Amino acid sequence: MNTLREIGKFIGIPQGSLEVAGFGGPRTTSLKMASLLVTKSERSSMQALIQALKNLTPITLEAQIVGSRSGEEPFEPVIRLNACGGIHWRTLIIYSATNGSNDLGGAGGDFTPSQFGPGIYQFVVKRSGISNTGFVALSKALDTITVSARPAPPPPAVKPSILVKSNGDGSFLVGGSGFVPKNATVNILVGDGTLNQNPLNFVVSATDGAFKDFPTGKICQRPGQIFFEASDGRIDQGSQVFSNTVTISCPF
């Protein structure tokens, strides 16, 4: 390898190595273009190019997907690559017709090219450079990755509803619906400052998720507002489900 023509043929300029390396340009060998491919500089001498090409090591491509080949979005596959010998240009992971990674370098290691949404993906690893045999462009197809959509969270529980009627004498009638359909045990909580004690708790059975006109007895202690709410003990997203809150006045 003593002439620029021989260097150009060895590093693949006539075969389009400039495009493969990402530099672009005509397929006519020039010292500038050969310098870009060998040293990534535009100002190398022929002697420097020949010296750089001596005793090159082979370029190989070993690639595999590490871990699961499927999962829920956003899925992050891990691809393991071997280190590159020779003069490395680019190592890419291609995962669709229009998308791929940036140059991953020649050091090898584990890479996650992106987060992936639902779909089936075929990964192809491409590596290019100059080995001891000249211009090399390698490609390896990997297993497919299947990504499923994340299940939608369950809708929030529908809150039960209560109504409260005053009897005018400090007692009330409570009715409710929307509780657990089968024989629900409902706790009716009554509280606030008109009571000279801790909040009251009444237990009532709901048939088919409802009950009607449960009598509280005379619970008012003095004029003011009291508050009613009820629960059948259901837990939704880590919290107990309560009915609406009914605010009503004590008549005296």
Secondary structure, DSSP 8 states (H G I E B T S, - for coil): --SHHHHHHHHTGGGTHHHHTT----SS--HHHHHHHHHS-S---HHHHHHHHTT-------EEEES-SEEESSB--EEEE----SEEEEEEEE-SSS-B-----SS-EEE----B-SEEEEEEEEEEEEETTEEEEEEEEEEEEEEE------------EEEEEE-SSSEEEEEEESS-TTTEEEEEEEESTTSSSS-EEEEEEEBTTBEEEEEEEE---SSEEEEEEEE---EETTEE-----EEEEE--
